[in-house]
Amino acid sequence: MSDAAAGHDANPPSPALSRYGSIVELRIVDHPLVAHKLTLLAYEATRNVRVVSRTVQTPLQTAVGVKLSPPRPLVVPILRAGLGMLEGMTRLIPTAEVGFLGMARNEETLVATTYAERLPSDLTGRQCYVLDPMLATGGTLGSAVQFLVKRGADQITCICLIAAPEGIARLTELVDELHIPCTLVLAGLDEKLNDVGYILPGLGDAGDRLYGVV
């Protein structure tokens, strides 16, 4: 896995934005603790979660704090590899609703198809957090975002561990047509894809490695 951008600013101006000519916000998180515990990505990814003011009573006086704004955020792991990131996300937002989206990539055509879904039929006004460890060709993640937008989601954050430049470009192409706010949060940007659509240096098939099929 290659290093992310130098320095310790979690939100440096990204050259990828101008490179891909996109309105998609790209964040490559290079905080040193992220390398130690990748679930910390969730903290950065939820920076813009919607909240409303709430008055609470302390032992001495009232104070104004915040709570999550309804409707509840929706966390959507892409089966099956995205399940490996679900626990960290729900630990951070225990009141979030969880939906599942099963998508598989044809290894010859590299086209993603949906084989299962368990999601609310109406996502109007929902903030969605899509979990997928590897952003390779971008087809699967892009199709997942399109699926959620068709159901009414109006703000989507995609959380990945590693991405290839080709995947970012393809995701950008698919998402820009939707005209909705989209943020892509990464722990690392790797070099490129090989001729069969795997990230180099990458880590192979994330689902296989997670569930012991190697």
trRosetta pair geometry for C-beta under 8 A, 3 or more apart (Angstrom, degrees):
i j d omega theta_ij theta_ji phi_ij phi_ji
1 162 6.0 -111 -127 -99 107 129
1 188 5.1 52 177 117 109 166
1 190 6.4 -85 -140 -86 57 104
1 201 6.5 -117 -59 73 30 107
1 202 7.4 66 -87 -106 70 13
1 203 7.0 -7 -60 -49 101 101
2 188 6.1 154 69 179 64 113
2 189 6.8 -49 77 86 116 54
2 190 5.2 141 14 -118 107 54
2 191 6.2 119 -34 -44 142 78
2 201 7.0 133 -39 21 80 103
3 6 7.6 42 134 -76 127 63
3 30 7.4 54 173 -133 81 117
3 188 7.2 -110 -163 -132 13 105
4 28 4.6 178 -155 153 117 111
4 29 6.9 -58 -154 80 177 34
4 30 3.8 -150 87 -86 122 101
4 186 7.4 161 -109 110 122 99
4 187 7.0 -118 -53 158 132 42
4 188 5.2 -117 -60 -111 89 59
4 189 6.3 94 -117 13 71 84
5 12 5.6 -114 106 49 151 145
5 14 7.8 -136 -39 -114 150 72
5 28 5.6 107 -1 88 102 128
5 30 5.5 -126 60 -30 67 148
6 30 7.4 -143 -125 147 6 165
7 12 6.4 98 73 -68 135 137
7 30 6.8 85 74 85 61 136
8 30 6.9 -124 -115 100 36 93
8 31 6.4 67 -161 -114 78 57
8 32 7.0 -28 -119 -20 106 91
9 12 4.7 105 89 -64 117 82
9 30 7.9 32 63 54 47 103
10 27 7.0 22 154 -174 78 114
10 29 5.3 4 -149 -130 89 78
10 30 7.2 -168 -109 40 49 60
10 31 5.3 -6 -85 -45 101 106
10 44 5.6 -142 174 -113 134 127
11 27 5.8 -40 -111 -126 74 107
11 44 8.0 175 -61 -154 91 112
12 28 7.7 -36 46 57 99 91
13 17 7.6 -84 -179 26 72 131
14 17 4.9 104 82 -16 94 96
14 26 4.7 -125 103 83 170 105
14 27 7.3 -128 -50 -92 136 31
14 28 6.6 124 -111 4 117 100
15 18 6.2 -59 -163 44 50 99
15 19 5.7 53 143 -28 77 114
16 19 5.1 -59 -138 41 35 117
16 20 5.8 10 171 -1 73 111
16 26 4.8 -46 81 73 127 164
16 28 7.9 109 1 -30 134 118
16 165 7.6 -151 -120 -127 109 84
16 168 6.0 -49 -168 151 134 154
16 189 7.7 -156 -60 -111 138 155
17 20 6.9 -72 -146 46 17 89
17 22 6.3 -113 -146 60 57 80
17 24 7.8 -156 -117 75 78 65
17 25 7.6 -4 -97 -126 118 41
17 26 5.9 -159 -63 27 81 109
18 21 7.0 27 -169 -75 35 50
20 24 7.7 -30 98 47 134 110
20 168 6.3 -118 -63 129 154 100
20 169 5.4 -156 -120 -107 115 68
20 172 4.8 96 156 42 136 176
21 172 8.0 118 69 153 61 140
22 26 7.8 76 78 -29 126 110
22 172 4.0 -85 -92 -154 147 123
22 175 7.7 54 -160 74 124 107
22 176 5.9 -119 -136 -71 86 120
23 176 6.3 118 32 -118 93 90
24 171 7.1 113 -136 119 174 96
24 172 5.1 -128 16 -114 137 81
24 175 5.5 72 -80 88 123 139
24 176 6.9 -89 -32 -66 98 81
24 182 5.0 -36 -124 87 88 104
24 183 7.4 158 -175 -102 72 25
24 184 6.0 34 160 -7 116 110
25 181 7.7 4 3 -168 114 83
25 182 7.2 176 28 94 76 50
25 183 4.5 -24 73 -111 108 78
25 184 7.1 176 89 24 54 67
26 168 6.8 34 -110 -150 137 127
26 183 7.8 172 -81 -160 24 59
26 184 5.1 -14 -113 65 68 105
26 186 7.4 -2 -170 5 87 113
27 44 6.4 -162 133 155 144 124
27 183 6.6 12 1 -178 110 103
27 184 7.0 176 29 88 67 54
27 185 4.9 -11 70 -112 109 69
27 186 6.9 171 92 26 56 69
28 186 4.9 -23 -112 72 67 105
28 187 7.7 47 -162 158 65 6
28 188 7.2 72 -160 -111 102 19
28 189 5.6 -46 -116 -25 137 110
29 34 5.1 145 126 -82 113 168
29 40 7.9 -167 149 107 148 94
29 41 6.0 177 37 -114 155 76
29 44 5.1 -174 -93 16 135 171
29 185 6.4 28 -25 -174 114 90
29 186 6.7 -177 15 84 78 46
29 187 5.7 -37 63 -107 99 50
30 34 7.1 -132 -151 47 12 134
31 34 4.7 100 67 -12 85 104
31 40 7.1 -99 80 123 129 136
31 44 7.8 -179 1 -57 129 130
32 35 5.9 -48 -165 26 46 112
32 36 7.1 36 144 -12 68 105
33 36 5.3 -57 -156 39 48 112
33 37 6.2 -23 165 38 81 94
33 40 5.6 67 118 -19 103 175
34 37 7.1 -89 -136 68 26 55
34 38 6.2 53 -178 -113 72 49
34 40 5.1 -126 -99 75 66 118
34 41 6.3 81 -139 -64 111 72
34 187 5.6 -168 157 -132 122 99
35 38 7.9 19 -124 -72 15 74
35 187 7.8 142 -82 -176 52 112
37 40 5.2 87 95 -20 93 104
38 41 5.8 0 173 -16 67 111
38 88 7.8 -94 98 -71 70 175
38 161 5.9 8 -167 -117 144 105
38 187 5.6 -33 -136 -83 101 159
39 42 5.9 -14 174 2 67 113
39 85 7.4 167 -107 -148 77 71
39 87 7.8 -56 -114 91 137 79
39 88 3.0 -139 -139 -139 118 143
39 89 7.7 -134 -153 -45 92 52
39 91 7.5 20 172 51 140 128
39 92 7.9 -179 162 -36 100 117
40 43 5.4 -28 -171 15 65 116
40 44 7.4 57 141 -8 73 95
41 44 5.9 -61 -161 42 44 106
41 45 5.8 42 147 -23 76 112
41 88 7.9 64 49 125 87 141
41 159 5.6 127 135 -162 124 114
41 161 7.5 -118 -43 -94 159 61
41 185 5.9 139 -176 134 100 120
41 187 5.8 -77 -80 -63 124 99
42 45 5.4 -56 -139 40 34 114
42 46 6.1 17 166 -9 68 111
42 88 5.5 -174 -21 135 138 99
42 89 5.1 -176 -111 -103 134 63
42 92 4.6 178 129 3 136 159
42 93 7.8 -141 175 -7 123 96
42 159 7.0 21 -89 -135 60 160
43 46 6.5 -69 -146 42 22 97
43 47 7.6 57 147 -62 55 76
43 92 6.8 -146 -71 -131 63 143
44 47 5.9 -13 -168 -36 41 111
44 185 5.7 156 106 -148 108 134
45 129 6.3 90 145 -138 127 118
45 157 5.2 133 -173 151 94 138
45 159 4.8 -20 -97 -87 154 118
45 183 7.4 160 -145 107 69 123
45 185 4.4 -126 -90 21 89 163
46 49 4.5 1 -173 -34 87 119
46 73 7.8 -20 -125 -107 107 173
46 92 6.6 180 3 136 153 133
46 93 6.6 174 -110 -50 154 124
46 129 7.3 -23 -80 -88 86 142
46 157 7.7 -178 -79 68 47 167
48 155 7.9 -115 115 169 121 139
48 157 7.8 159 55 -67 105 132
48 183 7.4 135 31 -20 133 155
49 68 6.7 -46 150 -121 118 92
49 73 6.2 -49 -139 -62 108 141
49 93 7.4 -172 -121 -96 158 134
49 127 6.5 155 -132 112 64 163
50 68 7.1 74 86 -163 67 64
50 69 4.1 -69 129 44 101 125
50 73 7.9 159 34 -67 88 95
50 127 6.0 175 1 -28 106 140
51 66 4.0 39 159 171 133 124
51 67 6.3 156 -155 77 89 23
51 68 5.9 -65 -106 -104 70 31
51 69 5.5 -177 -126 -26 11 92
52 66 6.6 153 76 -152 27 78
52 67 6.3 -26 61 62 77 75
52 68 7.9 17 17 121 80 18
52 69 4.5 106 -25 -93 95 91
53 64 5.6 -17 -165 -171 109 108
53 65 7.5 140 -157 83 58 31
53 66 6.0 -54 -104 -99 38 68
54 64 7.2 142 73 -159 37 59
54 65 5.3 -31 68 74 90 79
54 66 6.1 120 15 -134 93 15
54 67 4.6 47 -26 -7 144 106
55 62 5.5 6 -177 -178 104 118
55 63 7.3 159 -152 81 61 32
55 64 5.6 -35 -97 -100 66 66
55 65 7.8 142 -104 24 18 70
56 62 6.9 158 83 -154 35 68
56 63 5.7 -23 64 64 85 82
56 64 7.8 146 18 -108 74 17
56 65 5.5 7 2 12 120 118
57 61 7.8 -119 -149 142 61 22
57 62 5.5 -41 -100 -98 60 71
57 63 8.0 144 -108 19 15 73
58 61 6.0 6 55 57 101 48
58 62 7.1 158 15 -111 78 16
58 63 5.4 41 -21 -4 117 117
68 72 6.8 48 131 -123 135 64
68 73 6.9 -93 -160 -10 132 98
68 93 7.4 93 -83 -148 147 104
68 95 6.2 -174 37 78 149 133
71 125 5.9 107 17 102 113 106
71 126 5.6 -53 83 -94 123 79
72 95 5.9 -128 -132 136 121 89
72 96 5.8 162 165 -130 105 40
72 97 5.0 110 99 -15 125 96
72 126 8.0 0 80 -132 49 96
73 93 6.0 -28 60 165 131 156
73 96 4.6 -41 79 -121 93 102
73 97 7.3 -175 92 30 43 74
73 126 7.3 121 -136 -172 36 82
73 127 4.8 -42 -116 81 85 102
73 128 7.4 159 -170 -94 74 26
73 129 6.3 32 168 -9 118 108
74 96 6.8 159 -102 -177 17 94
74 97 5.0 -28 -108 75 71 99
74 98 7.5 146 -162 -102 63 18
74 99 5.6 7 -175 4 111 114
74 119 7.6 66 -177 -145 141 95
74 120 7.4 -111 -105 16 143 114
74 123 6.8 -71 9 -134 159 109
74 126 5.1 21 -1 173 120 131
74 127 7.1 166 25 86 73 49
74 128 4.8 -25 73 -108 101 75
74 129 7.2 179 90 23 50 70
74 153 7.5 -103 50 -104 132 118
75 86 6.8 123 139 -136 129 79
75 89 5.1 145 -139 131 144 136
75 90 6.5 -136 45 -69 164 80
75 93 7.1 158 -48 72 125 123
75 96 4.9 67 -17 137 107 137
75 97 7.2 177 22 86 73 44
75 98 5.1 -28 69 -107 97 70
75 99 7.4 162 79 27 46 66
75 128 7.8 157 -91 -160 21 59
75 129 4.9 -22 -112 67 67 106
75 131 6.8 26 -179 -20 90 116
76 82 7.7 -10 129 151 54 155
76 98 7.7 153 -83 -162 40 54
76 99 4.9 -18 -100 74 87 93
76 100 7.0 167 -150 -99 68 19
76 101 5.5 32 179 -3 111 113
76 119 7.0 12 -111 -100 118 117
76 128 5.8 3 1 -171 121 107
76 129 6.8 161 24 79 71 49
76 130 5.0 -24 75 -106 103 65
76 131 6.8 -179 89 16 47 78
76 144 7.1 167 124 178 130 119
76 148 6.9 -146 4 -83 168 130
77 82 3.1 167 -170 124 80 110
77 83 5.1 112 146 -71 155 45
77 85 6.4 165 -111 62 109 89
77 86 4.8 -54 -48 -70 141 107
77 98 7.7 1 4 -162 95 101
77 100 6.4 -18 64 -118 82 71
77 101 7.6 -176 90 36 40 76
77 130 7.9 137 -98 -164 21 49
77 131 4.2 -30 -105 65 68 118
77 132 7.7 143 -158 -67 56 57
78 81 7.0 -1 89 59 86 82
78 82 4.1 115 45 -23 57 139
78 101 5.5 -38 -110 81 64 97
78 102 7.6 125 -169 -111 60 23
78 103 5.6 -39 -161 33 109 107
78 130 6.7 38 -36 -176 100 94
78 131 6.6 -159 10 82 72 60
78 132 4.5 12 32 -86 127 102
78 140 6.5 105 180 153 155 115
78 141 7.2 -103 -35 -93 158 65
78 144 5.7 -77 -88 -86 120 152
79 82 6.5 -71 -63 40 26 102
79 83 6.7 36 -115 -35 64 105
79 100 6.0 44 -44 -176 111 103
79 101 6.8 -164 4 88 85 40
79 102 4.1 -24 51 -103 128 74
79 103 7.2 136 54 21 74 55
79 116 6.8 -7 36 67 148 117
80 83 5.7 -31 -179 6 61 118
80 102 7.7 20 -57 -123 66 87
80 207 4.8 88 71 -135 97 120
80 210 7.5 -164 121 75 96 132
80 211 6.9 -8 127 -27 136 140
81 84 6.1 -37 -178 12 55 113
81 132 6.7 64 88 -150 108 60
81 133 5.1 -97 151 19 118 112
81 134 6.9 -24 132 15 161 95
81 205 7.9 -135 -77 167 131 69
81 206 4.1 70 -144 101 138 109
81 207 4.0 -95 -63 -66 90 79
81 210 6.0 149 -128 5 68 143
82 85 5.8 -59 -166 37 56 106
82 86 6.8 76 139 -50 74 93
82 130 7.7 -66 -130 173 145 63
82 131 4.0 122 -161 102 102 91
82 132 5.1 -41 -80 -85 105 51
82 133 6.9 -161 -88 -17 49 75
83 86 5.3 -33 -152 -4 45 124
83 210 7.6 142 71 145 92 152
84 133 6.4 4 66 -53 123 129
84 206 7.2 -129 28 161 146 106
84 210 4.6 -109 -67 -128 135 141
85 88 6.0 -59 -169 41 57 111
85 89 6.2 52 142 -22 81 112
85 131 4.2 -165 80 -167 127 128
85 133 6.4 173 -37 -69 121 82
85 159 6.7 -180 162 106 152 118
85 161 7.8 -155 -81 -43 127 101
86 89 5.8 -66 -152 39 34 109
86 90 6.1 19 162 -10 73 111
86 98 7.0 58 -156 -136 118 131
86 131 6.3 -177 -72 59 65 167
87 90 6.2 -61 -141 43 28 101
87 91 6.1 34 157 -26 64 108
88 91 5.7 -54 -148 31 28 115
88 92 6.8 23 155 -15 61 106
89 92 5.9 -61 -157 36 32 107
89 93 6.6 -26 164 34 69 98
89 96 7.3 -61 144 58 95 154
89 129 6.5 178 -155 114 137 140
89 131 6.4 -112 -28 -72 151 135
89 159 7.6 159 -86 54 124 159
90 93 6.5 -74 -130 69 34 66
90 94 6.1 68 170 -108 72 49
90 96 6.3 -129 -115 56 68 110
90 98 6.6 -19 -85 -68 124 124
91 94 6.9 10 -139 -69 21 86
93 96 4.0 56 120 -27 114 117
96 129 7.6 -28 -158 29 151 124
97 120 7.5 26 135 -29 152 119
99 117 7.6 13 167 -175 105 79
99 118 5.9 -163 -158 99 71 66
99 119 3.9 60 -169 -105 141 74
99 120 6.8 -96 -84 -1 135 70
100 116 7.1 -17 120 120 106 103
100 117 6.8 179 95 -149 66 40
100 118 4.6 28 46 45 96 99
100 119 7.3 -144 48 -54 42 78
101 114 7.0 -60 -172 -132 89 104
101 116 7.6 160 -163 93 30 66
101 117 5.2 9 -116 -114 64 87
101 119 6.7 18 -70 -45 90 125
101 130 7.9 -26 35 -133 138 100
101 144 5.5 118 116 -131 154 103
101 147 6.6 135 -138 91 139 152
102 114 6.7 104 82 -164 65 62
102 115 4.8 -70 115 68 114 83
102 116 3.4 37 28 51 134 94
102 117 6.6 -132 24 -62 77 51
103 112 5.0 22 172 -180 115 115
103 113 6.8 168 -152 81 71 31
103 114 5.4 -37 -97 -98 80 58
103 115 7.1 154 -105 13 26 79
103 140 5.0 144 118 -151 132 96
103 143 6.3 150 -139 88 147 124
103 144 6.1 -108 -19 -68 153 97
104 112 6.8 160 81 -148 30 69
104 113 6.0 -21 61 59 81 81
104 115 5.7 23 1 -10 111 127
105 110 6.1 -7 -177 -152 110 45
105 111 7.1 158 -150 78 66 24
105 112 5.0 -38 -91 -89 70 76
105 137 7.2 132 -141 36 144 129
105 139 6.5 112 -117 78 107 119
105 140 5.5 -73 -63 -58 105 115
105 197 7.5 -145 151 128 143 151
106 109 4.4 17 95 44 128 94
106 110 6.6 -72 76 -18 76 13
106 111 5.2 6 32 53 115 74
106 112 7.7 -154 5 -81 74 27
106 113 7.0 56 -35 -5 98 107
107 110 7.4 30 -147 -75 22 56
107 196 7.1 9 -176 -178 91 104
107 197 7.6 -159 -147 48 60 129
110 137 5.0 162 -179 -103 121 173
110 139 6.1 136 146 3 82 150
110 197 5.0 167 -110 -79 121 155
111 139 6.1 -125 -130 177 37 152
112 139 4.6 166 -8 127 105 99
112 140 4.0 150 -94 -92 150 63
112 142 8.0 149 32 58 137 81
112 143 4.7 -154 83 19 125 149
114 117 6.3 -2 -179 -42 121 112
114 143 7.2 -154 -51 145 95 123
114 147 6.6 116 -79 -95 144 144
117 147 7.4 -148 -105 172 146 141
119 123 7.2 -22 162 -61 114 119
119 148 7.7 -123 -165 -105 158 77
119 151 6.7 -175 124 7 129 180
120 123 5.9 132 79 -72 105 72
120 126 7.8 140 58 -51 134 158
120 151 7.3 135 92 164 73 135
121 151 6.7 -146 176 -146 33 112
122 151 6.5 -165 -124 176 22 87
122 152 5.7 16 -168 20 61 150
123 126 4.4 -81 -174 30 80 132
123 128 6.9 7 -172 -57 136 123
123 148 6.1 -68 86 -169 170 75
123 151 4.2 67 13 115 110 102
123 152 4.3 165 70 69 66 88
123 153 4.3 -24 129 -56 130 75
124 152 3.7 -59 -68 170 59 140
124 154 7.4 36 -159 -25 45 110
125 152 7.2 -17 4 149 52 109
125 154 6.1 -5 -102 17 27 124
126 152 7.0 80 18 104 98 92
126 153 5.1 -59 72 -113 95 76
126 154 7.2 126 50 21 46 75
126 155 7.9 -145 107 45 42 77
127 153 7.7 97 -121 -157 12 94
127 154 7.9 -52 -79 67 51 71
127 155 4.8 -26 -113 79 76 108
127 156 7.7 172 -162 -85 53 33
127 157 7.4 19 178 0 94 102
128 148 5.2 -110 51 -170 174 150
128 153 4.7 -19 -10 -143 128 143
128 155 7.3 161 24 88 68 55
128 156 4.9 -15 68 -113 100 78
128 157 7.3 -176 94 30 53 65
129 156 7.8 166 -84 -160 27 57
129 157 5.0 -14 -112 70 71 101
129 159 6.3 16 -178 -9 94 118
130 141 6.8 129 127 -148 137 86
130 144 5.5 128 -147 125 143 132
130 145 6.7 -95 -17 -74 161 75
130 148 7.3 -125 -68 -24 120 151
130 156 6.3 17 -10 -174 112 105
130 157 7.2 -179 23 89 73 47
130 158 4.8 -23 67 -110 108 70
130 159 6.9 171 81 21 52 71
131 159 5.5 -19 -106 66 63 104
132 135 6.7 94 103 -71 112 72
132 140 6.8 167 -146 109 153 115
132 141 5.3 -144 51 -88 157 103
132 144 7.3 168 -43 18 137 160
132 158 6.9 -25 32 -166 104 98
132 159 7.6 139 32 76 57 56
132 160 5.6 -21 84 -96 76 90
133 160 6.3 91 177 -153 18 67
133 161 4.6 -5 -160 13 75 114
133 162 7.1 19 157 26 75 81
133 206 4.2 170 75 -155 136 163
134 160 6.6 108 -102 -160 5 110
134 161 6.9 -28 -69 54 53 94
134 162 5.7 -10 -116 68 69 91
134 163 7.6 150 -167 -90 46 46
134 199 6.1 -144 -159 -4 111 135
134 202 7.1 48 -132 -145 124 108
134 203 7.7 -139 -84 48 122 92
134 206 4.9 -174 -15 -22 116 129
135 138 6.2 37 -178 -88 90 66
135 141 5.7 -22 -118 -8 91 153
135 158 7.6 82 -83 144 129 129
135 160 4.4 -17 -24 -134 105 170
135 162 7.2 -157 32 101 74 47
135 163 3.7 -6 65 -113 115 92
135 164 6.8 -152 103 25 74 65
135 167 4.1 151 145 137 84 143
135 168 6.8 70 131 -62 135 63
135 171 6.7 -30 -162 -37 124 142
135 184 7.6 40 -77 -161 166 124
135 186 7.4 -79 21 -99 132 112
136 163 7.9 -143 -63 -144 29 52
136 164 5.8 39 -140 15 44 121
136 166 7.8 -4 163 80 49 103
136 167 5.2 149 105 -76 12 131
136 193 6.1 96 -174 -105 83 113
136 197 5.6 81 146 166 126 82
136 198 6.4 -47 -137 -124 137 28
136 199 5.2 -120 -108 -45 86 91
136 202 7.9 33 -99 -111 101 139
137 140 7.5 89 64 0 93 83
137 164 8.0 5 -66 59 31 126
137 166 6.6 -36 -127 119 46 110
137 167 5.8 74 80 -96 6 83
137 170 6.1 -2 157 35 60 165
137 193 6.7 64 -80 -104 67 157
137 197 4.9 -22 -53 -149 115 113
138 141 6.0 -68 -153 51 48 103
138 142 5.3 49 154 -25 81 116
138 166 6.9 -139 -10 126 115 66
138 167 3.9 159 -53 -157 87 58
138 168 6.8 -136 -87 -22 129 13
138 169 6.9 -132 -24 66 163 55
138 170 3.0 150 75 77 140 111
138 171 4.1 -124 -153 -40 112 76
138 172 8.0 -45 -158 9 149 62
138 173 7.9 87 129 35 144 98
138 174 7.1 173 147 7 106 124
139 142 5.8 -61 -141 41 23 111
139 143 6.1 23 161 -19 63 110
139 170 6.3 -44 -56 148 59 142
139 174 8.0 128 -122 -47 43 151
140 143 5.9 -59 -149 36 26 109
140 144 6.4 28 153 -21 63 106
141 144 5.5 -51 -149 33 34 115
141 145 6.6 34 153 -19 65 102
141 158 5.8 69 -171 -146 123 143
141 160 7.4 -37 -94 -66 152 127
141 167 7.4 64 31 -179 129 107
141 171 5.5 -17 93 -105 115 118
142 145 5.8 -52 -151 34 32 110
142 146 6.5 33 151 -18 64 105
142 170 6.1 -101 -33 134 145 87
142 171 4.8 -155 -70 -118 96 57
142 173 7.6 -6 -126 70 148 77
142 174 3.3 76 -166 58 125 159
142 175 6.5 -119 -130 -41 84 80
143 146 5.5 -52 -148 37 34 114
143 147 6.3 42 151 -26 65 103
143 174 7.4 -69 -54 -171 45 156
144 147 5.6 -50 -150 30 32 116
144 148 6.6 28 154 -16 64 104
145 148 5.9 -57 -150 37 32 108
145 149 6.3 31 154 -19 66 108
145 156 5.5 138 -133 123 95 165
145 158 6.9 -53 -70 -63 116 120
145 171 7.6 90 5 -158 143 90
145 174 6.9 123 64 117 120 113
145 175 5.6 -19 117 -96 155 97
145 178 7.1 -128 137 -11 106 162
145 182 6.5 30 -149 -121 142 136
146 149 5.8 -57 -146 37 30 111
146 150 6.5 36 155 -24 64 104
146 174 6.4 -81 -48 168 114 111
146 178 6.7 -151 -105 -75 66 129
147 150 6.0 -56 -156 29 28 112
147 151 7.1 14 151 -8 60 107
148 151 5.9 -65 -158 41 35 105
148 153 4.1 -8 152 17 98 144
148 156 6.1 118 91 -95 142 131
149 152 7.6 155 -171 14 33 7
149 153 5.6 -81 -87 61 43 90
149 154 7.9 95 -127 -86 75 37
149 156 7.3 -72 -62 -30 90 136
149 178 5.0 -66 -143 -154 172 134
149 180 5.8 -173 -118 11 119 149
153 156 5.8 66 137 -66 130 99
153 180 7.4 100 110 158 75 161
154 180 5.6 -141 -157 -147 48 121
154 181 7.5 45 149 32 65 92
155 180 6.7 -142 -82 165 38 102
155 181 4.8 -3 -122 71 82 111
155 182 7.8 -174 -159 -77 48 44
156 180 6.8 65 7 113 99 120
156 181 7.4 164 31 96 59 64
156 182 5.0 -6 70 -114 94 82
156 183 7.6 -171 101 30 52 64
157 182 7.5 166 -88 -160 35 51
157 183 4.6 -12 -116 65 81 102
157 184 7.8 176 -161 -79 57 25
157 185 6.4 19 180 -6 102 112
158 171 7.4 -106 46 -166 169 145
158 182 7.0 20 -6 -176 102 97
158 183 7.2 -171 28 92 66 52
158 184 4.9 -12 65 -112 106 70
158 185 7.0 178 88 25 53 69
159 185 5.0 -13 -111 67 69 108
160 163 5.4 81 104 -59 143 98
160 184 7.1 -9 16 -170 110 90
160 185 7.3 158 29 83 62 56
160 186 5.4 -14 75 -105 92 76
160 187 7.6 -128 108 13 57 79
161 186 7.4 54 151 -156 11 65
161 187 4.9 -21 -153 31 55 122
161 188 6.9 2 156 31 63 92
161 206 7.8 143 38 -112 130 140
162 186 7.2 76 -118 -161 18 103
162 187 6.8 -47 -64 65 56 92
162 188 5.1 -18 -108 74 76 98
162 189 7.7 151 -157 -101 61 19
162 190 5.4 33 -176 -22 109 116
162 199 5.9 139 127 134 119 165
162 202 6.2 151 124 -120 150 64
162 203 7.0 137 15 3 154 102
163 167 5.2 -133 -164 76 88 126
163 168 5.6 79 154 -53 134 95
163 184 7.6 44 -64 165 161 126
163 186 5.1 -74 3 -114 117 137
163 188 7.6 173 24 93 67 53
163 189 5.7 -29 68 -116 89 66
163 190 6.9 -180 80 22 34 82
163 199 7.5 -149 -176 -112 16 139
164 167 4.7 95 59 1 80 105
164 168 7.4 -149 92 -5 44 84
164 189 7.8 119 -112 -166 19 67
164 190 5.6 -41 -89 72 67 96
164 191 7.4 -18 -130 77 86 39
164 192 5.8 72 -158 -157 112 20
164 193 4.9 91 156 -52 166 81
164 199 4.7 -154 -51 -115 111 91
164 200 7.6 63 -106 33 121 62
164 202 7.7 -24 -61 -70 106 110
165 168 5.7 -54 -151 35 37 111
165 169 6.4 37 153 -20 68 106
165 189 7.1 62 -64 -176 72 109
165 192 6.5 -29 32 -101 102 63
166 169 5.7 -54 -151 36 32 114
166 170 6.4 28 154 -16 66 107
166 192 6.7 67 -14 -154 110 67
166 193 5.0 -59 38 -3 142 120
167 170 5.8 -55 -145 38 32 107
167 171 6.1 32 157 -18 66 108
167 193 7.4 121 -36 -56 90 119
167 199 7.8 -33 -17 -84 135 106
168 171 5.8 -55 -144 39 28 111
168 172 6.1 34 155 -23 63 109
168 184 6.9 153 -126 117 90 166
168 189 7.8 -7 -36 -129 140 111
169 172 5.7 -56 -150 35 27 115
169 173 6.5 30 152 -22 62 105
170 173 5.6 -51 -150 32 34 114
170 174 6.5 26 155 -13 65 106
171 174 6.0 -62 -150 40 31 106
171 175 5.9 18 159 -12 69 115
171 184 6.8 95 118 -86 148 143
172 175 6.1 -63 -136 43 25 103
172 176 5.9 30 166 -29 64 110
173 176 6.4 -51 -141 26 20 111
173 177 7.6 22 157 -21 52 103
174 177 6.5 -61 -171 23 31 111
174 178 7.8 25 143 -21 61 108
175 178 5.6 -57 -164 24 48 116
175 180 7.8 -96 -173 57 87 81
175 182 4.8 -76 -176 37 141 167
176 179 7.7 40 176 -63 43 53
178 182 7.6 76 69 -37 126 130
186 189 6.0 66 128 -62 152 76
190 199 5.1 86 70 175 148 111
190 200 6.5 171 151 87 122 38
190 201 6.2 -135 -151 34 123 59
190 202 5.8 69 -165 -60 176 65
191 200 5.3 -52 64 98 110 87
191 201 6.8 68 12 -17 114 65
192 199 7.8 166 97 -148 26 56
192 200 5.6 -9 67 53 69 107
193 197 5.6 -16 -171 -134 129 34
193 198 6.6 132 -154 64 76 28
193 199 6.2 -50 -100 -94 64 44
193 200 6.8 136 -133 5 14 90
194 197 7.3 -54 67 19 67 17
194 198 5.2 -7 34 58 107 84
194 200 5.4 100 -49 -43 90 117
198 202 6.0 -148 160 64 85 167
198 204 7.1 -8 -160 -128 132 35
198 205 7.8 -69 -118 -62 115 67
199 202 3.2 132 91 -80 90 123
199 203 7.7 3 75 16 113 57
203 206 6.7 66 84 -86 109 73
203 209 6.4 -39 140 -19 106 167
204 208 6.7 -77 134 67 111 118
204 209 5.9 117 81 -47 113 120
204 214 7.5 37 136 -137 157 89
205 208 3.9 55 92 15 116 114
205 209 6.4 161 85 -13 61 85
206 209 5.9 -60 -146 41 30 108
206 210 6.1 31 157 -23 66 110
207 210 5.7 -56 -143 35 29 111
207 211 6.3 -10 170 12 65 111
207 213 7.7 -10 122 53 78 111
208 211 6.7 -78 -141 53 22 84
208 212 7.8 -98 175 73 54 18
208 213 4.4 -92 -143 84 79 83
208 214 5.6 125 150 -89 109 48
209 212 8.0 44 -172 -65 23 24
209 214 6.4 59 -93 -89 59 100
